[in-house]
Amino acid sequence: MKVTKSEFVISAVGTDQYPEDALPEIALAGRSNVGKSSLINKMINRKNLARTSSTPGKTQQLNYYRINDELYFVDFPGYGFAKVSKVQRQAWGAMIEKYLLERETLKLLLLVVDLRHPPSKDDVIMYDWVSHYDLPICVVATKADKIPRSRWAKQIKQMKDCLSLRLDHPMVLFSSDTGLGKDELWSIIQSHTSNRDEEESDVEG
């Protein structure tokens, strides 16, 4: 996908602030500092449109980025940060759960993990939860350029085993530095967002 326009829209803290234009939404979830902002910036060819929080894990907002006036990237607050209180974690969980279960324009969740390390407990919980509700998901393993290519197969197997990754759930190796996986990820995203056009065509036909 050739991105010619991208913009930050809103940091939403409630459903009343979510955009109402019905564009498809691609959500990104992952632990704090896993590289979600860098992934977004690489996907849209911008250096700093998506910015990390000055205090990782504190942000309790959904950051909306509109791409080509065709779809949104919705960046979830990072999870797993040690300084986040139990109350904050519960608030985060309630907001995310409501969004995932009720947001009709959500077309795909990108679970962003670090290829260099086994999935965290929170990664596994998120994957299991999304799988239980049979929501569309793609696992994106970032920082692939930070380890030798010879280790990729071992790390991928470890990732798949820890998550008990389903065969119908794709995994994409990604690097925000080299662009590895960018085209593949756009292809997966478009395969989910294009269904909307097909459904509308079926209705009109």
N, C-alpha and C positions, 0 to 999 in steps of 0.2 A: 504494500500500500504506500503510495506517495503522499506524504503529509505536507500540505501546503499552508495549513492554518491550525494553530493550537493555542489554547488560552485557559488560564485558570478562571474558574467560574465562582466557586463558593466553598467555604469550609462549613459544612452543614452539621448542626448539632441536634437536629430533629427532623421528622418526616415533613413538617411544614416548610422546610427550607430546600427540600430536594427539587431539582428541576422538573418542570411539568411538560416539557416538549416531547416526551415519549421516545427520545432517542435511545438506542440500545446502550446498555451499561456493562462495562468490563471491570470487575472489582479485583483489587489486589490485596492479598493478606499475607502476613509474614511477621516474623519476630522483628524487634527493633534492630536497626543497623544491618538488616540483611541485604539492603540495596534496592528497595522498591522505587525510591525516587530516581536513582541512577538508571534503573530499567526504563522508567517512564520517559526520562529525558532522552535516552538512546533511541527508543521507539519512535519518538516524534522529532528527532534531530535537533533538539534544543539542549543547551548546556545547563541551564539552571531554572527552567520553568517550575519543575517540581523540586521543592526544597525540604530538607530534613528539619525536624523540629529541633530547636535549640536545647530542649530537654527531652531526650528520647523516652518514649513511653508515656509521656504526660498528656499528649494530644488526645482528646476525646472527640475527634471530629472526622467526618468523611470529606476528603478533599476531592472536588470534582474538577476534571480537566476535559474540556470539549475539543474534539479532534475533527478537523475538516467539516464541522457542523454535521457530522454523520454518526458520531458515537461519543461516549464518555469513558474515560478512565476514572475509576473511583478508588482512591487510595485510602485503605483502612488505617487506623492508628496501629502502630507496631505493638506486638504483644511480647510478654516474657521479660519485660524490663524489671529489674530487682526492686527499684524504688517505688514502683506503683503500688498503692495501697489495695487492700482487699475490696474496699468500697469502689475504688476506681476500676478495678478489674471487673467487678460485677456490673458496673455501669457500661463499660465497654462491651461486655458480653451481651447485655440486654439489647443495646443499640444494634450490634452486628447481627444478632439472631433475628431481630425484627426485620432488618433490612433483607437478609438472605431469604427469609421465609415469605415475605410479603411484597417485595419489590418486583413488580411484573416486568419491568424493563431490564432487569438483570439477565444477561445472556450467558455469562461465563465468569467463573472465579479463577483467578491466577493465584495459586499457592506458591509463594516465592520462598525458596530454601537455599541454603549455602551448600554448594556441592562438596566443599572441603570437609564438612562435618556431618555426622549422623543427624537426622531430623530431631529437633527438640521435642520434648514432651508436648508442648503447645502445638507444634506442627502436626504431630500425630493426632492430637485431640481434634484439631480443626479439620484434618483430612477425614477422620472417622465420622465426624458430625455431618460434614457435607456429603459424604458417601451415603450415610444413613438416609438422608433426605433425597438422595439421587439427584443432586444439583450438578449442573455441568461444571467440570473442573479440569484445569491443566496445571501440572506441577512444573514450575520453572526453576531450574537449578542454576543459580548465578555463580559468578566468580570462577567460571571454568578455566579462565586463562591463568588463574593463580596457582594451578597445580599442573604437573606434567601430563601431557596427553596420554602417556602410558598408564596413568592411574585412573583415567576416566571410567573405564569399564568396571573397575573394582568399586569406585565411589557410587556409580550409578546402581550397581547391584545392591550395595548397602542401603542406598536411599529407597529403592523399590521394596526391599525386604522389610525395612523398618516401618514403612508406611503400609505394607501389604497392598501395594498399588494395583488397582484393577487394570485388566488388559484394555478396557475401553477408555481409560484415562491416560492421555498423552503426557509425556515428560519431554521438556525441551532444555537442552544445555544452552546456557546464555552467558555472554560476557558484555558488560557495559563498556568495556574498553575497546575490544576488537570488533564488536557487532555480531559475534557468533550467535546464531539462533534467532536473529532479528526477523529475517524473512520467513522462517518457519513459524515463528510465533504470530506474525501478522496473518499468515495463511490460516492458522487455527482460529484466530479471532474472527476473521472474515467469514469463515465457514459457519460460525455461530450467529453472527449478526446478519448475514445474508438471508437466513431463514425468515426473518421478519418481512423482507421484500417478497419472498415467495408466498408467504401466507397471505399477504395483502393481495397479491396477484390472483391467488386461488379464490379469495372472497369476491374480487371484482369480476372474475370469470364466471 
